Amino acid sequence: MSEANFTPTEPVLVDTPITEPAEPTEPVLMDKPAAAAAPPSPAAKAPTKAEAATGPTAHAASAVDERAYQQYQALAQVVLDSAHIATKSATAAAAASRDMHAATGEFRTLTETGHKKALILLAATGGLLIICLIFFLTMGVRMNSRINQLDSMMLAVGKRVVDLNAGLESLDVINKSIESLTAQQVEQAKTQGQLETRINEALKKSETLVQGVPGETAKQVAATSDNLLKQVQGINSKLQTQAGAVQALGTEVKALKGAVGNVDKLNRDVEALVTLQKERYLETLQKNNSTQSREKAVQFPRVAPPKPADSAPAAGPQSSSTGSK
């Protein structure tokens, strides 16, 4: 019988105390079940006169006691049910507490395991990040050094290119000077050819004039020989200036060879030009010497001794010939 199903049958009645003397009833209700459970004794079965006199009052008191006893039993049953329910609740609470404690322990172990795994993962990630950082720093340092080397190499290449451009410009200047030198040599060859033709024509004219008019021809021949000597001297000075220019060109070529390093072919060409110029210069000198020897070999015929009037003009060509010597 539970606490929710408990409904008292009758209210507890509290009677006024009986003034009549009677046998004292048992005030302790706890002994009532024991008295009820005990078998009736034979002395109790025989009612006395006093009991017969107090019969209705005792019956009313026993009824009250019976109701109190029933209420007590009901209350005891309720208390027992409550205690049983409290015991079950305590048992369930203890089981729940035990399960909660076990779940809390498992959760704690799982949390500690997860924490350890998280720490391991964090340490591995941190180590990997540190390794990647070291790798990228190393690559950055190496890349910076390579970039510096590339910059220095590009600077050196730029300097080489500038030197090469300067060498090419000097080569262009040398080519222009060589072209001008060849043009001068061509002009000189032309002038030498013209000079040779003029000398030959003058020699022919002088021979014809010597045979025709000895005195005047001698003067003209002396004048032409002086002009020819002046022209030859001018040619010699031009040749000397050309030789100086060729030597200066040779020095420039040597300096360019030290700067560029691969001008052996040009040096050979310049040396060939120098040797050719020397040969031409020697040929012109030989031709000039041959013309002078021809002029010396010319002898004017003298049929008669010169007169005093003709002695002065005859001395002029001799002095001019000595001057030409």
TASUL-V769783 format. One record per pair of residues at least 12 apart in sequence whose ideal C-beta (glycine too) atoms are under 7 Angstrom apart, sorted by sequence separation. I is the first residue (numbers start at 0). J is the second residue. D is the distance in whole Angstrom. If there is no record, write none. Layout:
# TASUL-V769783
i = (I & I)
j = (J & J)
d = (D & D)
This chain:
# TASUL-V769783
i = (252 & 252 & 205 & 252 & 205 & 249 & 248 & 201 & 249 & 201 & 22 & 245 & 245 & 198 & 294 & 245 & 21 & 291 & 31 & 19 & 242 & 21 & 241 & 24 & 194 & 31 & 242 & 17 & 28 & 28 & 238 & 28 & 238 & 14 & 234 & 187 & 12 & 11 & 231 & 9 & 183 & 11 & 7 & 227 & 180 & 5 & 224 & 5 & 176 & 0 & 2 & 173 & 0 & 0 & 2 & 173 & 1 & 2 & 173 & 0 & 173 & 217 & 170 & 169 & 213 & 213 & 209 & 166 & 209 & 195 & 202 & 166 & 191 & 198 & 205 & 166 & 218 & 221 & 225 & 214 & 221 & 224 & 228 & 162 & 220 & 218 & 214 & 218 & 221 & 217 & 221 & 224)
j = (265 & 266 & 220 & 269 & 223 & 269 & 269 & 223 & 273 & 227 & 49 & 272 & 273 & 227 & 323 & 276 & 53 & 323 & 64 & 53 & 276 & 56 & 276 & 60 & 230 & 68 & 280 & 56 & 67 & 68 & 280 & 71 & 283 & 63 & 283 & 237 & 63 & 67 & 287 & 66 & 241 & 70 & 70 & 290 & 244 & 73 & 294 & 77 & 248 & 73 & 77 & 248 & 76 & 77 & 80 & 251 & 80 & 81 & 252 & 80 & 255 & 299 & 255 & 255 & 299 & 300 & 297 & 255 & 299 & 286 & 293 & 258 & 283 & 290 & 297 & 259 & 312 & 315 & 319 & 309 & 316 & 319 & 323 & 258 & 316 & 315 & 312 & 316 & 319 & 316 & 320 & 323)
d = (6 & 5 & 4 & 5 & 7 & 6 & 6 & 5 & 6 & 7 & 7 & 7 & 5 & 6 & 7 & 6 & 5 & 7 & 7 & 7 & 7 & 7 & 6 & 6 & 6 & 5 & 7 & 6 & 6 & 7 & 5 & 6 & 7 & 6 & 6 & 7 & 6 & 7 & 5 & 6 & 7 & 6 & 6 & 7 & 7 & 6 & 5 & 5 & 6 & 7 & 5 & 7 & 4 & 6 & 7 & 6 & 5 & 6 & 7 & 6 & 7 & 5 & 7 & 5 & 5 & 6 & 7 & 6 & 6 & 7 & 6 & 6 & 6 & 5 & 7 & 4 & 6 & 6 & 6 & 6 & 4 & 6 & 5 & 7 & 7 & 6 & 6 & 6 & 4 & 4 & 7 & 6)
